[in-house]
């Protein structure tokens, strides 16, 4: 991770403009304040790119727009918002050739944002967090180049539940998926209950109901909440559950 931070610092130094890619479902949780402070100290422009906006309602986007400036909403996989991002970048671009650094937590969609700007797959993408391992320089046009970086966590951040919710750590690598799933259910009860068609007054009971409904069972017909929790995390991280 220390090597990743060295790469991030190099990109902040080399780029003229920086993009911080955030997950629209978990905007606050995917902001890296340490990165934002580093960019501000340079005096360079930081544009918030709120990706996966197709997974949230308009009210949440309107609220974020008031708090984060400048910001652009995107659904990189659907190529929605790409022209707005290009326009915002050009507002702050120098007249000569320039570089745009793309920063953020793992698995917020940085490479997908780059591919949307390019118009075809240039930066390699994967649904597995931590896929990008070094800096990639990608030509967008005669003036603009993008610098793609690995996703990094703030120093000393060890919150596995947060990493599960933000998709920064792949569901299959979460040591306690039940704890993470219960946290998601507790934060978004109506969304989770609506998606799985269950109803209960307690997050743990909701997880039991999901296990029973999806036939995740242990011996004796008891709900297998471990398997159900991994399914909830997988569906959440793959964007199947919408807020």
Phi and psi in degrees as a GROMACS rama.xvg file:
@    title "Ramachandran Plot"
@    xaxis  label "Phi"
@    yaxis  label "Psi"
@TYPE xy
-62.6008  -35.9915  UNK-2
-65.8758  -38.2085  UNK-3
-61.7962  -41.6833  UNK-4
-64.0142  -34.6318  UNK-5
-62.4709  -41.4123  UNK-6
-64.2792  -42.3109  UNK-7
-61.322  -44.3388  UNK-8
-61.5788  -38.508  UNK-9
-64.4698  -40.302  UNK-10
-66.4712  -43.0205  UNK-11
-59.7401  -38.7237  UNK-12
-69.7845  -39.9609  UNK-13
-83.5643  -31.6035  UNK-14
-77.0953  151.722  UNK-15
-87.3875  -33.1161  UNK-16
-133.431  143.695  UNK-17
-119.338  140.128  UNK-18
-111.678  133.658  UNK-19
-110.507  114.334  UNK-20
-87.9873  124.24  UNK-21
-117.921  155.339  UNK-22
-88.6945  123.394  UNK-23
-59.9206  -27.5084  UNK-24
-76.3969  -26.9088  UNK-25
-137.119  61.938  UNK-26
-60.7494  -53.527  UNK-27
-61.6883  -40.3585  UNK-28
-69.5019  -25.9684  UNK-29
-99.4531  4.36523  UNK-30
-76.0662  134.707  UNK-31
-107.658  96.4665  UNK-32
-62.3412  -32.9771  UNK-33
-63.0926  -42.2957  UNK-34
-64.6728  -44.2302  UNK-35
-59.4777  -42.2591  UNK-36
-65.2058  -39.611  UNK-37
-61.601  -42.6705  UNK-38
-66.2327  -43.7143  UNK-39
-61.699  -36.2887  UNK-40
-65.8284  -23.3385  UNK-41
-81.917  -17.2229  UNK-42
80.5194  7.5919  UNK-43
-85.1244  159.524  UNK-44
-74.3205  132.905  UNK-45
-115.772  120.683  UNK-46
-107.708  127.193  UNK-47
-84.0992  122.018  UNK-48
-107.742  107.336  UNK-49
-94.2901  99.4659  UNK-50
-88.7918  164.6  UNK-51
64.1379  35.0108  UNK-52
-67.8602  -15.3393  UNK-53
-69.2423  -10.7583  UNK-54
-97.2063  2.03027  UNK-55
-131.261  166.046  UNK-56
-88.145  168.029  UNK-57
-63.751  -33.7501  UNK-58
-59.7295  -42.3139  UNK-59
-66.2228  -38.2818  UNK-60
-67.3341  -41.4919  UNK-61
-61.988  -38.4363  UNK-62
-65.4061  -42.9388  UNK-63
-66.0203  -36.4233  UNK-64
-63.2244  -29.9971  UNK-65
-74.9769  -24.7546  UNK-66
-97.191  -29.4001  UNK-67
-117.043  121.131  UNK-68
-138.634  134.882  UNK-69
-78.485  150.597  UNK-70
-139.063  153.615  UNK-71
-132.956  134.3  UNK-72
-94.6426  136.882  UNK-73
-141.02  154.047  UNK-74
-123.964  92.25  UNK-75
-59.7738  -36.8599  UNK-76
-67.668  -26.973  UNK-77
-99.8528  1.90967  UNK-78
57.6606  36.4281  UNK-79
-95.3473  130.02  UNK-80
90.7028  0.308268  UNK-81
-63.0736  -43.4333  UNK-82
-65.8452  -34.5973  UNK-83
-65.6916  -39.1569  UNK-84
-66.3557  -44.4089  UNK-85
-57.5886  -43.7771  UNK-86
-63.2728  -41.8159  UNK-87
-66.2015  -39.997  UNK-88
-61.4667  -45.0803  UNK-89
-67.1841  -24.8006  UNK-90
-60.6145  -31.4894  UNK-91
-109.108  4.59507  UNK-92
-82.9641  144.117  UNK-93
-70.4384  165.987  UNK-94
-70.9387  -31.4186  UNK-95
-86.819  -173.166  UNK-96
-60.8823  148.838  UNK-97
-149.348  164.131  UNK-98
-120.522  141.171  UNK-99
-117.521  119.392  UNK-100
-89.0851  135.961  UNK-101
-112.431  117.928  UNK-102
-125.48  165.873  UNK-103
149.916  176.763  UNK-104
-63.2828  159.897  UNK-105
-59.711  140.462  UNK-106
67.6756  24.9144  UNK-107
-86.0571  -9.35215  UNK-108
104.751  27.0491  UNK-109
-59.649  -49.0528  UNK-110
-64.497  -34.3803  UNK-111
-68.0866  -35.97  UNK-112
-63.2907  -43.015  UNK-113
-61.3568  -44.9756  UNK-114
-63.3037  -35.477  UNK-115
-65.7443  -39.8467  UNK-116
-67.537  -38.2899  UNK-117
-73.6672  -33.9131  UNK-118
96.1152  -6.05117  UNK-119
-156.724  166.42  UNK-120
-67.2181  111.007  UNK-121
-116.407  -49.8319  UNK-122
-87.6273  135.139  UNK-123
-67.2364  142.871  UNK-124
-125.232  157.661  UNK-125
-159.635  150.08  UNK-126
-80.1793  -5.36712  UNK-127
-90.5544  125.44  UNK-128
-63.8931  150.794  UNK-129
78.7182  23.3087  UNK-130
-73.4229  -34.6754  UNK-131
-87.0752  123.378  UNK-132
-111.334  -6.64525  UNK-133
-155.124  179.377  UNK-134
-79.7353  131.966  UNK-135
-116.571  129.566  UNK-136
-98.3506  120.769  UNK-137
-125.64  124.059  UNK-138
-80.6765  124.289  UNK-139
-94.9449  -46.0068  UNK-140
-156.31  -167.179  UNK-141
-64.5648  -22.8523  UNK-142
-105.477  -33.2395  UNK-143
-107.154  130.772  UNK-144
-123.594  145.099  UNK-145
-111.207  144.953  UNK-146
-114.425  113.131  UNK-147
-95.1111  138.482  UNK-148
-128.049  161.792  UNK-149
-66.6754  150.743  UNK-150
-73.8775  142.268  UNK-151
-132.423  150.556  UNK-152
-91.7992  156.994  UNK-153
-58.7614  153.323  UNK-154
-54.61  138.469  UNK-155
68.6326  4.642  UNK-156
-78.0273  120.143  UNK-157
-125.539  17.3149  UNK-158
-77.9826  95.6296  UNK-159
-67.2771  -34.1984  UNK-160
-62.5328  -45.7823  UNK-161
-60.3927  -41.7244  UNK-162
-65.9907  -30.7453  UNK-163
-70.3355  -44.8505  UNK-164
-65.3623  -38.6972  UNK-165
-85.3373  -0.506125  UNK-166
67.9861  12.7055  UNK-167
-70.5205  -23.1958  UNK-168
-125.079  125.801  UNK-169
-60.6939  140.068  UNK-170
-52.0006  -35.5504  UNK-171
-71.411  -14.1388  UNK-172
-102.814  3.39209  UNK-173
-77.9546  125.092  UNK-174
-70.8978  -34.6603  UNK-175
-125.221  75.5382  UNK-176
-63.0381  -29.7699  UNK-177
-63.8704  -43.7068  UNK-178
-61.4116  -44.1194  UNK-179
-66.2498  -43.4813  UNK-180
-64.3664  -41.4851  UNK-181
-62.9473  -35.9382  UNK-182
-65.4743  -43.2844  UNK-183
-62.5307  -44.6333  UNK-184
-61.2431  -41.3574  UNK-185
-65.4062  -34.7039  UNK-186
-78.3696  -35.4024  UNK-187
-130.078  59.3638  UNK-188
-60.4709  -45.2549  UNK-189
-66.3636  -37.4517  UNK-190
-65.3146  -47.9448  UNK-191
-66.4825  -45.8722  UNK-192
-62.617  -39.1549  UNK-193
-66.9435  -38.5248  UNK-194
-67.3463  -42.8045  UNK-195
-94.4997  -5.5763  UNK-196
68.7515  39.4461  UNK-197
-124.822  166.054  UNK-198
-149.889  128.712  UNK-199
-160.258  165.841  UNK-200
-97.7817  5.98154  UNK-201
-144.383  137.067  UNK-202
-60.7341  -40.7222  UNK-203
-64.9047  -38.3602  UNK-204
-69.5811  -33.3979  UNK-205
-61.5054  -43.5731  UNK-206
-63.7653  -39.6188  UNK-207
-57.9524  -45.4951  UNK-208
-64.8367  -38.0415  UNK-209
-63.6314  -43.5376  UNK-210
-60.1447  -44.9859  UNK-211
-65.9698  -43.2995  UNK-212
-65.8683  -34.4333  UNK-213
-94.7943  7.51263  UNK-214
63.0979  34.8957  UNK-215
-89.7801  99.8337  UNK-216
-127.458  146.94  UNK-217
-98.8702  -178.997  UNK-218
-58.2612  139.893  UNK-219
84.9807  5.14485  UNK-220
78.7996  11.2694  UNK-221
-74.9096  147.196  UNK-222
-65.3991  133.337  UNK-223
-91.3913  88.8152  UNK-224
-71.2692  -23.8168  UNK-225
-64.5032  -48.5895  UNK-226
-65.3783  -40.3408  UNK-227
-64.6087  -39.3925  UNK-228
-64.254  -43.0226  UNK-229
-62.0217  -35.8154  UNK-230
-66.8623  -42.9479  UNK-231
-60.6662  -46.0237  UNK-232
-63.5227  -41.4288  UNK-233
-62.4255  -48.335  UNK-234
-62.7073  -38.4367  UNK-235
-65.935  -49.0522  UNK-236
-68.0294  -28.8441  UNK-237
-85.2895  2.42608  UNK-238
77.9444  16.5847  UNK-239
-76.8703  -27.7531  UNK-240
-95.6967  118.962  UNK-241
-108.191  141.643  UNK-242
